């Protein structure tokens, strides 16, 4: 292997792989350094794919229990945990093998080991010595973030990494956190038959989304028996042979069979030696511009280590932009490839699903717009009534002056799938009036976007 490269990519997940593929395709000499125990990246191995495979089984069990509403009589479903694990593993193996093949057979060098900067243009990798790069892409992802709670470290709590292996099916579960991991964990185990309690530090239940959508999710939790403790934090953990004894706040005690910590993730920057490359020693995230450049113009950041939203499509978008911009940078040409933070889409695979894309009202105001939002409920929409959705709704936010669509959100059956309709509208900078010219088939869940657009036209 060469000790000098045009581009050195640190991390072989979705963002890093996209950057290396783009840069090598543009004729640059590229190396990927990956120090993970297994190749494949977080999404494939511990995130998107395995969790959604488990959630599919959970949702189908819940649907069986709710089948009486549709005139179907059936007994209480049971789950074969070994068969569920086996199905999940088969799915993950296929995706992992495809990614490994891409990494090992790509037009770049794959170097296994942990990289550490020793200067702004040099990294060391154990067993490979010093490697020099004209430019770098840091794509090291994120790691679990755990709060300092008395007794937590000494207890056998689970994180999302443990859940994907499904060590056992607990009788009762307490979930700490109400982000994507927390909410999906709660619905996963409720669907599989566990008694679930969520500890939420604040209210509304899900921060950052339209309050009406968060309220709809809270109502759904109540319907299926998920208990929620609001505005309190886990303060103490004790583990005995009988399970977990928890202190919540100053006065609430809980007992459960299993504790799940879903308190978030943080950028994986520790051990990279970024201070040797000109970054502050107390750096916690790689801040990037629209070209994916950091404060060091030849060092780029992509994916969870730098992205404002930890989702795969943004990591890939950033990786491709970084690869293209590095090629321009090394030729002393203008950087042109950008990633658009407006084109974000964030989904939580609960039952029903929750999605938000683009800018909500608060973010739109920060961006200098005068936003207006309208909503429409599924229980007042044909297909929504047919499938029995009781609480779900969708919203669209537009600029009051221009009518341009700025964002959308919703909670409803499979809403993440047909939210891509609104992503196209955002990408094409459509106004609400232009969007309404697009026909929708009836009766479908996806036509609800036209219903809310009609409501929004009146508001505008």
Order of alpha helices (4+ residues) and beta strands (2+ residues): beta-alpha-beta-alpha-alpha-alpha-beta-beta-beta-beta-beta-alpha-beta-alpha-beta-alpha-beta-beta-beta-beta-beta-beta-beta-alpha-beta-beta-alpha-beta-alpha-beta-beta-alpha-alpha-alpha-alpha
